[in-house]
Amino acid sequence: MQIAVSEIEEVSRKALTAHGASDWQAAEVARAVARAEEVGNVICGLYYLESYCRQLVSGRVDGKVDPVITESRPGAITADARLGFAQPAFSRALPLAIDAARKNGIASLAICHSHTCTSLGFFTEQIAASGLIGIGFTNASAIVSGPGGKKPLIGTNPIAFTIPGADGPVMHADFSTSAVALGKITMAQAAGEDIPLGWAVDKDGNPTTDPAAALGGSLVSSASYKGWALGLLVEFLAAGLTGSVNSLDVKGLKAENGPPHDLGQFYILIDPSAHASTLAERVQRLADEIANDPGVRLPGSSRRTFDPVDVPDALWAMVQVLAAGA
C-alpha cells in the first residue's frame, strides 16, 4: 500500500497513545518511526511499532515519565530518560546541547536509562540540522561474539555521524559495528530465506547461512578485529559514560515482557566554526574527486526519501489495529 509519511506518523502516534504513552512522548516516537519509513529504513520504522505498544502495556517502557535534564559541567549534558523512550529525552536535551556546543565549540550529550533509540542516525541528522557535526553511539542486547569466539558479548552497537553543509548534510552514515544489523537476520528468518556467509556463527562458533542458527548463536563483527574494537568503543561510551547497562544485561529488544532496556546513547556535537574554517572546502575537494570515480560516493549522498511509502498490506493492517487500541 502507498501511505503518506504524515499518515504513518499520525497513525503511529495514535497507536502509542492508545497503549499508554502520553501525547507528547508518543508524538516524538511517531516522528522517528515516520522518518525511518521516509528514508527507507524499514527495520527501524513500523517494524518496531507493535513491540513499542506491547511493551508500553507490559511496563518494559514508561510512556508517561518526564526525562530529567542536567548539565554537570559546561558542555556536558545528561538526559535521564527514566526508563522511558529515548526520543523524548533527546528532544528535551537537544536545545541545551546545541547551545553548549556553540558556546564551547564542542559538547557531549548522554542519554541514560532509555528504551532502544532504534535509528541512531535520526538523532545525528537533527544535530547537523543546527550546523553542527553530530556523532552518536549506542549499544543493544548482546548478540555479537568476538573474533574466534562463540559467546554473545556486545550488541550490534551502531555508530552514526552527520556532517552539515550549506544545503543539508554533506555526509551521513549510520551503521552497525557488526557485519549486519540484527533486524536483517530476523527478517530473513520470517521470509524463510538464507543469510550470506560472513554474517553470523551458530552456537558452536561455526559460520552459518541459517538465520535460526544465527539467532541461536551470534553475529560477527564487521571487518573482524577492526569492527570488534569499534563495537567495544561504542559499548564503553554508550554504557560507561551514561550509567546505563552493558549489552550483556539487556534482554531481546522486541520481547514483550522483561526488565526495561535501560540503554544509553552518547553524542558528540562539534561546531565547525570553532576551529579552522575549511570544512566545506576540504569536503568539496574530496567530493569532486569522488564524483570522477564512477561507482564511488560519499556516504549518504545518494540517500532518497519516499512519500508516499510502500507499506506491506499485512503490516499496515496491524498498525490500524494498534491505533484502535487492540
Secondary structure by P-SEA (a helix, b strand, c coil): ccccaaaaaaaaaaaaaaacccaaaaaaaaaaaaaaaaaccccccccaaaaaaaaaaaccccccbbbbbbbccccbbbbccccccaaaaaaaaaaaaaaaaaacccbbbbbccccccccaaaaaaaaaaacbbbbbccccccccccccccccccccbbbbbbbbccccccbbbbbbcccccaaaaaaaaaacccccccccccccccccccaaaaaabbbbcccaaaaaaaaaaaaaaacccccccccccccccccccccccbbbbbbbbbccccccccaaaaaaaaaaaaaaccccccccccbbbbccccccaaaaaaaaaaaacc
